[in-house]
Amino acid sequence: MADEDNSSDRVDNETPKPEKMFTLKKWNAVAMWSWDVECDTCAICRVQVMDACLRCQAESKAGSGRQDCVVVWGECNHSFHYCCMSLWVKQNNRCPLCQQEWSIQRMGK
Amino acid sequence: MLKQDKGQQHTFEDKWPSMRAIVLKLLQQEPVTQNEWQDLFYNVHSVCLWDEKGAVKVRDALTDDIMEFIKKAQVRVMSHQEDQALLKAYIAEWRKFFTQCNYLPTPFRQLETSLVGYKTPGFKTATEASIVRKLMLDSWNESIFSDIKQRLQDSAMKLVHAERAGEAFDSQLVIGVRESYVNLCSNPKDKLQIYRDNFEKAYMEATEAFYKMKAPQYLHANGVQNYMRYADSKLREEELRAHKYLESCSGSVQLLTECCVNVLVTAFKNTILAECAGMIKANETDKLQLMFKLMDRVPDGISPMLDDLVEHILQAGLDDMMASADVITQDSEKYVERLLQLFNQFSLLVKEAFSDDPRFLTARDKAYKQVVNDTQVFRLELPSKQNSGVKCQPESKCPELLANYCDMLLRKTPLSKKLTSDEIESKLRDVLLVLKYVQNKDVFMRYHKAHLTRRLILDTSADSEKEENMVEWLREVGMPADYVNKLARMFQDVKVSEDLNQQFKEQCRSTRGSIADSINIKILNAGAWARGSERVTVSLPMELEDYIPEVEDFYKKKHSGRKLQWYHHMSNGTITFANSVGRYDVDVTTFQMAVLFAWNQRSQDRISYENLRLATELPDPELRRTLWSLVAFPKIRRQVLLYGPEVQSPKDFDENTQFWVNQEFALVKNGKLQKRGKINLVGRLQLSTERSKEEDNESIVQLRILRVQEAIIKILKMRKKMSNAQLQTELVDILKNMFLPSKKMIKEQIEWLIEHKYMRRDEDDINTFIYMA
């Protein structure tokens, strides 16, 4: 009942009442982002796609600032670390999961 | 002609009388002219060359003369009845004789060559195995020395005894006797044989006998503590004395020291050690130092002292904790400071009493570790298995409290404001010191990360440089790299997010003007921050809801392939609360905002719990908690919301409990109402929901199980085959920087791995495991 009122009240009350009892001054909104993937592990290096791939982790070990180790999606909708996949296609231009011809659908940014 | 002439003159019979005169003079140390000295050389040479039997005859004659001389000397020495005089006389005679042992052989060099028979003339050197010298020394040894050596020795020992008893005397006498023993080296293979068999032996026996009698008397008369001082000073004294009277570089001194230690210390080991515990307790460092010095010389002397130290630390540490249990279980600052105080106290003891000897440091560490991880005072209940909630394995709460204390130092708190930067740094170092002794570091890591998350999200770090230093320090003390890296990533991520926030604001400024100032966004990497599924749904007030699509659109333009999840339980803000008394800026969580904004349309109404639940769509536990924070926020006089009927805890709200805005809400400062002001109602930002809190502890256990499995496989993969005991040791070694796996957990995981064919038991020996690929 109350939440239904909520939406209708808003239209009614916004203009007539100049000062509400509670007004927003500042909001610090927090959100988390993650890659929009079906499987959260890279099938090539077995590391979560949210983490840098094994290679990148080894290279930037001493906290020298993690390079962006992004995710790539193929036409087949399977996703991997871009670093892992670019090495993979040198040997075999097929998706490691479904064996379809690999072509990039989009890259994470 | 020459031959005949020489033959006449160079026989032994011709020459000996003149030679003998000179020899006698030499023996008696009468002055010999240079001519006489040279004549002797010449005569020996010619007799040996020209008289076929000359060499033998010379030797025999020389022997007779030497013997005769020695006989006379013996008579002179023996004429003294009194020991000391006898010694003096003997030493005087010996000194004279020994000097001659170096001179007399020289003219007879030729004799040696003749007697030995030209075999290896080039090999002989003057002093080494000179026949004449040997002759002299042997004669001395056989006659005078063997007759009176017992008396000599006895007199010398009497003197040493007298010195021990405090009488002064001429130490040269004893030294002289010793020298005569040493130099009477008839056996070229062991030049010290005579010395060792006689003098050294006698000296040892005398020493031992002396202290065997004295030591128990002293101990009986003066007690253990004085006795230790006595023993120590005697040991030092005897060592000095040994250096004086015993032959150096013969090992005698060391032998004697051992002997003294035996009589003085080892014999009373248990009596002395019995005092140890009491002294440690009374912190009598000087006496302990002394005891340590004595016991360090005795085999197995130290280990009972180590046991006493461990016992004391445990006892004192736990007693102390128990005594102040009321305070320290509530107050992590007091607890950590108490722990540190104990640590410093024990360290000081080890330093002052035992000079930081590594064995005692190890004992201190061992005992302190037990104090830190003790579960008697307070415990953290961890479910031992995921599904059996009843069985709990208690653990020390120490890591949690350490993390809390860190938070107090790193956050803007009254404590951190009070301290200087250096003080904070040294206190953080202290925390790391204690952390070293904590067995379950994974618990610390979890709490530390949660606190860090709060500080970064609420921007409440006191000093961001110190925050990042802390991460490096954690790395230095050996916290697992993946954990430390994750913390470091959080810092980087916050910076990235800050840049994004600026860009967002600029864009807003150009399109929507002033709104830019009223919103900050933090869009964080879920991989670094998020912990499981803990998102909570909430129906946002319109004011906030409007922003959401805007932020999402902005983010989509910046990035692709990413999805956003709002973490409203972490977000927060400031609202202005205007009532009849005044206007107040209130810092609130988004949940609190959602609740309060429900009154914007009906400011005077009373709203039931049920209606608030419908309005906010918050899950029941979160709504209760949020409401409680608004009706009963600690330490403020007037609450924002009022409610009825009264209840004792948030659990007791029922769906008809009524809530209304406190129109008289005001800030009270020094008893006066304030018309304006700022107040923070965020409290401790809840990172996890009620439900996920339970999951939290479970996930610690779950993670431990995985770590144990992982480590077992890692070890077995390398070793292929190994015994149970060996596996356990290596396992603890690998995991010690995270937690101490219990025997039970290890056993369960081994069973699991066997069941799943990762490994198997050896057919011949069930305590041996074999890796299966």
Interface residues (C-beta under 8 A of the other chain):
Chain A: M1 A2 D3 D5 N6 S7 D9 R10 N13 E19 K20 M21 F22 T23 L24 K25 K26 W27 N28 A29 V30 A31 M32 W33 S34 W35 D36 Q48 M50 D51 K61 G63 G65 R66 V70 V71 W73 R106 M107 G108 K109
Chain B: I457 A481 N485 A488 R489 Q492 D517 S518 I519 N520 I521 K522 I523 L524 N525 A526 G527 W529 A530 S539 P541 M542 E543 L544 Y547 V551 Y555 K558 H559 S560 G561 R562 K563 L564 Q565 W566 Y567 H568 M570 S571 N572 G573 T574 I575 T576 F577 A578 N579 D585 T590 M593 L596 F597 A598 W599 N600 Q601 S603 I607 N611 L612 L614 A615 E617 V661
